[in-house]
Amino acid sequence: MEHLSALTDWNEDILKQVLAQAAACKADPARFANVAARRVLFMIFEKPSLRTRVSFETGIVRLGGHAINYDVNTSPLGAGKESLPDTIKVVSRYADLIVARLFKHADLEEMIAHAGVPVINGLTDFSHPCQIMADLLTIQEHRGTLKGQTLCFLGDGFNNVTHSLLQGCAMMGMNIRVGCPRGEDYEPLPDVLASARKLAEAHGSEVIVTHDAREAARGADVLYTDSWMSYHIDPSELERRVAKFMPYQITAERMADAAPDAIFMNCLPAARGYEQTAEVIDGPQSVVFDQAGNRLHAQNAIMMRLLEQARA
């Protein structure tokens, strides 16, 4: 049984196949209108969601299937009346696919261990593979290619998006630079970094972590940032984190450090005046809404692959 918990579950060839399928889905959606006919997608969400929920629910319907959104807060699981393994074993007898947006990656791994159908990581504290597949599709559309491109991520290096960007960029032969504050609370996990560097070496690219935002941005083809206040961070941390991350804010000056035709990305939600200024996210180099729109097409391709693998 094939699942998607992190991009490293797949190899470069599979990533390319899924991206090609995503582009095909976007170009000619009618061609795929019945590929998931009578298939059911079960969605279990612990964290708030706009893009993940709406894109998955819309996507499976456009493929001819149906989605069930399971509210953890009003469920036996959320009330502690039913265990996670029992829940997943039951759901596997009803649904054809499961997507889970969870706080703990360990819970996703437990789901996979007991699932009888493919499980898709809709986000955990460790990784966000669906987002990065949409990001790669967006970069490919706007830059024409992935291999040899340089992506600069500025901000919180210790988060799920950064970890998945490190994996995805390295696997596709892209250079990635992470500009972030010093310290284990702000830098990528050492094992993710080591794995990404090994992948990058095999694919002819490089991985750099620096604490100099300007150095990270210099000549980059893509400038990328993410929220400084992820859902699991206590709101009381706002003032301290803003002070820590403000040197890594993407401003017009940082955009000027990048390549003249660089694009700006943020996986959203975005706070103007924090991780980026309004003139950047609302400016002509911003592709954030194309990026958000591509969640639909990338995830449709992911679901199609997993459904096909499950049939095999």
Buried (B, 14 or more C-beta within 10 A) or exposed (E): EBBBBBBBBBEBEBBBBBBEBBBBBBEEBEEBEEBBEEBBBBBBBBBEBEBBBEBBBBBBBBBBBBBBBBEBEEEEBBEEEEEBEEBBEEBBEEBBBBBBBBBEBEBBBBBBEBBEBBBBBBBBBBBBBBBBBBBBBBBBBBBEEBEEBBBBBBBBBBBBBBBBBBBBBBBBBBBBBBBBBEEEEBBBBEEBBEBBBEBBEEBEBBBBBBBEBEEBBBEBBBBBBBBBBBEEBEEEEBEEBBEBBEBBBBEEEBBEBBBEEBBBBBBBEBBEEBBBBEEBBEEEBBBBEBBBBBBBBBBBBBBBBBBEEBEE
